[in-house]
Amino acid sequence: MAKATSGVGKNDLINNVAGTTELTKENAKKVINAVLEGVFSVLKQSGKLRLVNFGTFSVKQTKERQGINPKTQEPITIPASY
């Protein structure tokens, strides 16, 4: 896999899994999707997931805020979200 950066994409993970295993890219994609679905499911249920020796993930709620539409430069309201 490429050096750790702030922008590793899903396709990078798929290529890495396919390259380090005997899986095809299609099967590696299925594995990555299954893992991510599991992570999302736990986060949806409990709001937090700790994978020992890997990392901790949590859901963060953001407040409604003001922003600017980059195309029109007009002010917009960005709604609250998770």
N, C-alpha and C positions, 0 to 999 in steps of 0.2 A: 504494500500500500504506500501511497505517497506520504511524505513527511506530514506530521500532524499540523493541520492548519485550522483556521476557524471556519473553513468552507469545504468540508468533505461532503460530497453528495451521495445520495442513495445509489447512483450508478457506480460510484467509486467503491462502495461497499460490495455491491454485486460482483464487480470485476475482481475484487480482492478475494472474495469467497470462491469464485470460480477458478481463480488462478492458484489458490493454495489447496484446493481439494480436487477431487475428480468429478465434481459436479459441472454440468453444462451451465451456461449463463442463465438459461430459462429456469433450471432447478435452483440455482443460487438465488435468483430473484424470488422464487416461491419461499425459500428459507428466510430471506431477509424480510419479506412481507409478513410471514407468520410471526417472526420475532417482534416486529414493530407492532403488529396487531395485539400481541400479548402485552407489550409495554403500554400501549394506549388503553387497553381494557383495564389494566390495574390502575393506571392513572385516573381513568374515568370513575372507577369505583371508590378509590381511597384518596386520590389526590397526591399520593407520594409513592415512589418505588425506589428501594435501595438494592442495588446489585452489588453484593460483596466483592471486593477487589476490582470493581469497575467504576461505579459512580452512583450518585443519587439524583433522581429526577423528581420534579414536583410541578404541580400546576399552579400558575400564578395568575391572579385576576388583575387586570389593568383597569384603571378608571377611565371614564370618558374624558377626552382631551381635544384640544384644538390643534389642527394641522393645516397644511397648505397643499392644495392640489398642484403637483409639479408641472402639469401641462398648462393649466390656466392661471396659476398663481393665486387662485381665489381661496379664501379661508374655508375650511370644512370642519365638521365635527366628526371625530373618530369615536365610534361607540365603545362602550366598555365591553370587554371580552375576557375569555380565559386563555 
